[in-house]
Amino acid sequence: MQKNPYLALLILWPLALMSLSSSNPCDPSNQRDPRSLRSDQITVLINGYSESRIPLLRSLASTYTSAPQVSSVLVLWGNPSTPAQTLARLAHNLSLSSFGPAPISLVRQRSNSLNDRFLPRFSIGTRAVLICDDDVEVDAKSFEFAFKGAKQWIYTVHGDKYSIVLTKFMVLKSEYLWKYSCGGGAQMSEVRRTVDRMMNCEDILMNFVVADEVKAGPILVGAERVRDWGDARNDGDGGMGLKDEEGSRVREVGLSSRRTEHRKRRGDCIREFHKVLGRMPLRYNYGKVVNSVGEQGLCLKGGRLVFCDQYQ
Ligand SMILES: *[C@@H]1O[C@H](CO)[C@@H](O)[C@H](O)[C@H]1NC(C)=O
């Protein structure tokens, strides 16, 4: 006997809504009050993608977790084709490598979109986040430098020099994750789709977001001694799990055409973002910062963007 089907609906409906809203990263309940965030520590987000780099990822994660400035480490796994079993083992291994008080957790991303690396997460309880790729090993000194600098950059913002910071290693206010992912209305949705279409430029877009906020230059800064292990997505050879030297040798070969293509794409992104967002907040070159990770920046020269190696 069905007594009152509406009663059941009334009860079930809010439950269904709740589970929907909790899966929406932009649900307001996911936005933390900035006053509740710690400013004496930082959350580290490591973008993991390549299974062949898992050993390096583990050593990176355990280096970060042992630093006193780190509150927690989140490994964001962006490769949807990695078997669940591998990830379960990785999660287990990571839990074994967290010696210090900072926990390491593994999160499987909902897609391979590069935008997902900037999703706001309720578990981020610090005012600043450090975002890095699984292929960039930063020595302790640079990390210390970055963290000390972060406070300055984040709170007083030295818009001194560089306008673009690569995702490979950046420190920013955690609230910018929200602005990137949930703010900016239709125009931001459009440029986030551009990132998906180009499979590139999420770092440039984040720089637009930050530059807009601070009305000046940017944030951090790849430290001087960053070791780049190659990025499978951009380079097409990093997935081979090559070691440092070997890898860079391989990358040198035939790099020029790829590099030209990569630059062109990044130039296209900047133009597209400029057009859609109707402003151009990036002001300076990033050539110098990025040299250590083997990339070239775009510089503003006489009102036009040119490759920085043509700058002088
Ligand atoms: C987990 O650790 C074991 C033992 O060190 C290792 O053999 C295995 O490859 C690791 N697997 C992953 C996915 O990290």
The ligand as an SDF file (V2000), in Angstrom:
LIG
                    3D

 14 14  0  0  0  0  0  0  0  0999 V2000
   54.7450    0.1440   -3.5750 C   0  0  0  0  0  0  0  0  0  0  0  0
   55.8870   -0.2400   -2.8460 O   0  0  0  0  0  0  0  0  0  0  0  0
   56.4230   -1.4960   -3.2190 C   0  0  0  0  0  0  0  0  0  0  0  0
   57.5600   -1.8090   -2.2580 C   0  0  0  0  0  0  0  0  0  0  0  0
   58.4630   -0.7480   -2.1660 O   0  0  0  0  0  0  0  0  0  0  0  0
   56.8850   -1.4270   -4.6750 C   0  0  0  0  0  0  0  0  0  0  0  0
   57.4010   -2.6690   -5.0980 O   0  0  0  0  0  0  0  0  0  0  0  0
   55.7140   -1.0390   -5.5520 C   0  0  0  0  0  0  0  0  0  0  0  0
   56.1610   -0.8520   -6.8850 O   0  0  0  0  0  0  0  0  0  0  0  0
   55.0660    0.2480   -5.0550 C   0  0  0  0  0  0  0  0  0  0  0  0
   53.8970    0.4910   -5.8740 N   0  0  0  0  0  0  0  0  0  0  0  0
   53.4070    1.7160   -6.0830 C   0  0  0  0  0  0  0  0  0  0  0  0
   52.2490    1.7970   -7.0060 C   0  0  0  0  0  0  0  0  0  0  0  0
   53.8340    2.7030   -5.5480 O   0  0  0  0  0  0  0  0  0  0  0  0
  1  2  1  0
  1 10  1  0
  2  3  1  0
  3  4  1  0
  3  6  1  0
  4  5  1  0
  6  7  1  0
  6  8  1  0
  8  9  1  0
  8 10  1  0
 10 11  1  0
 11 12  1  0
 12 13  1  0
 12 14  2  0
M  END
$$$$
